[in-house]
Amino acid sequence: MSKPRSLAFPPRTRARRLVTARGDFAVLDAEPVGVRRGTVLLLPGYTGSKEDFLALLGPLGEAGYRAVAVDGRGQYETPGPRGRAAYRRGALALDVVAQAAALGDGPVHLLGHSFGGLVARAAASLAPDAFRSLTLLSSGPGRVARPQRVRVRVLRTALAVLPKDRVWEAMCRLDSRGEQPEADDAPQLADFLRRRWTRTRIVQLAGAGRLLLSREDGTAELTALPMPIHVAYGADEAVWPTAALAATAARTGAHHTVVAGAGHSPNVSHPRELAERLTLFWERAAATRTAGTFG
């Protein structure tokens, strides 16, 4: 999961409820500086939340983009039903289409981090006219790497037989990805991470884990999308095989970004560099939109 290094809100950012045709969703809504150049909808990953994008909201706003990060159904501050059907990819995709419509800005740029990329891809396929572009951040069309598959399986099994607090304690002990809070407000961040875990529904965690373990290869789905696509990840990405991500970019003709020195969460570790790469992609997408081509 992404672990924000600070919970401070960037300027012009507010927490609110986004009212949609499919229910209310908790969002962080950041207004841009000056003239709005576009709007981006940001979907978090497995065990994550909208706060994973806090460091990215400011740079995107400075570049002229309204940025809206959302908790999906059952994630952290967005409620969700108990039934498994509500957490299938198609249902989650419908949520994203409704969120994009509720923003009221016309077609928006869509970005999904990790598990959020699987949902974003499905939403873009379901309603391509709702989105100006699609960015898959640290997210592939195939399965996650084997060590992460093992991790997800263990987590899903543990959630089925142990209290959530026990599972959280075990995760904290076993986490070796070097993303533990190191800032002055580390106690506040640690409390937030536990609270986020506690408030996320088990059925959401189980459903998202099931999707991450799927053998489906979505490359053909990506290739068929009538919008500019961006495949971005850190050079030290470990959840998806980087060779597979690079191959996806090549096979689909997607814009391809590798953030040097970053791991699975460039949105946390390298937000300004990532924002520069994102805005470059969106500028190119806008410039080639009329021509109907993108390379």
SULCOR-V652916 format. One record per residue. OMEGA is omega in whole degrees, -180 to 180 (* if undefined). Layout:
omega:OMEGA
omega:OMEGA
This chain:
omega:171
omega:178
omega:-179
omega:-180
omega:177
omega:177
omega:180
omega:178
omega:172
omega:176
omega:176
omega:-179
omega:177
omega:173
omega:-179
omega:174
omega:175
omega:-178
omega:-179
omega:177
omega:-180
omega:177
omega:-179
omega:-179
omega:176
omega:-179
omega:164
omega:-173
omega:-176
omega:178
omega:-178
omega:171
omega:176
omega:-177
omega:-180
omega:179
omega:-179
omega:179
omega:178
omega:176
omega:-172
omega:-178
omega:-178
omega:-176
omega:-177
omega:-177
omega:-178
omega:-179
omega:-180
omega:-179
omega:178
omega:-178
omega:-176
omega:-177
omega:-178
omega:-175
omega:-179
omega:178
omega:178
omega:177
omega:178
omega:179
omega:176
omega:-177
omega:168
omega:-177
omega:-177
omega:178
omega:-169
omega:165
omega:177
omega:-178
omega:-180
omega:179
omega:173
omega:-172
omega:173
omega:180
omega:178
omega:180
omega:-177
omega:-175
omega:-178
omega:-176
omega:-178
omega:-175
omega:171
omega:-173
omega:-180
omega:179
omega:179
omega:177
omega:177
omega:176
omega:-177
omega:177
omega:178
omega:178
omega:179
omega:179
omega:-176
omega:179
omega:174
omega:-178
omega:-177
omega:179
omega:-178
omega:170
omega:-177
omega:177
omega:176
omega:178
omega:174
omega:177
omega:178
omega:177
omega:177
omega:179
omega:-180
omega:179
omega:179
omega:179
omega:180
omega:178
omega:-177
omega:-176
omega:-175
omega:-179
omega:-179
omega:-171
omega:178
omega:-179
omega:178
omega:174
omega:173
omega:-178
omega:-179
omega:-175
omega:-177
omega:178
omega:180
omega:-178
omega:175
omega:180
omega:-173
omega:179
omega:180
omega:175
omega:178
omega:-179
omega:-179
omega:179
omega:180
omega:-180
omega:-180
omega:178
omega:-179
omega:-179
omega:-179
omega:-173
omega:-175
omega:172
omega:-177
omega:180
omega:179
omega:180
omega:179
omega:180
omega:178
omega:178
omega:-179
omega:180
omega:-175
omega:-176
omega:-178
omega:-176
omega:173
omega:-178
omega:178
omega:-178
omega:179
omega:-176
omega:179
omega:-179
omega:-179
omega:178
omega:178
omega:179
omega:179
omega:178
omega:178
omega:-178
omega:178
omega:-179
omega:179
omega:179
omega:-177
omega:-174
omega:177
omega:-176
omega:177
omega:-179
omega:176
omega:179
omega:179
omega:-179
omega:178
omega:178
omega:178
omega:179
omega:179
omega:-179
omega:-178
omega:178
omega:-176
omega:174
omega:-175
omega:-178
omega:180
omega:177
omega:178
omega:-177
omega:-177
omega:-176
omega:-178
omega:-177
omega:175
omega:-179
omega:-179
omega:175
omega:-175
omega:180
omega:177
omega:180
omega:-179
omega:177
omega:-177
omega:-177
omega:172
omega:177
omega:-177
omega:178
omega:179
omega:179
omega:178
omega:179
omega:177
omega:179
omega:-179
omega:-176
omega:-178
omega:-176
omega:-177
omega:168
omega:-169
omega:180
omega:171
omega:-178
omega:-178
omega:176
omega:-178
omega:175
omega:-175
omega:-175
omega:176
omega:177
omega:178
omega:-172
omega:-176
omega:-173
omega:-177
omega:178
omega:178
omega:179
omega:178
omega:180
omega:179
omega:-177
omega:174
omega:178
omega:-178
omega:176
omega:179
omega:179
omega:180
omega:-177
omega:-177
omega:-176
omega:-178
omega:-179
omega:178
omega:178
omega:176
omega:-180
omega:*
